[in-house]
């Protein structure tokens, strides 16, 4: 089991990977609600809450995430 410090380091690595791989031109071209949801996902990796922000089902938001080339990093 990772320590709290190791867990925080893993979370930061995942966040950096999502930031680096995301298609920011696509994200910025989205309507405000979807753009906010995609940015929230990049920062947190929380698919459920991001889908609620976007007012989409998890499946619909996951398709949008893929189009934005944001990796699903756990």
Buried (B, 14 or more C-beta within 10 A) or exposed (E): EEEEEEEEEEEEEBBEBBEEEBEEEBBEEBEEEBBBBBBBBBEBBEBEBBBBBBEBEEEEBBEBBEEBEBBEBE
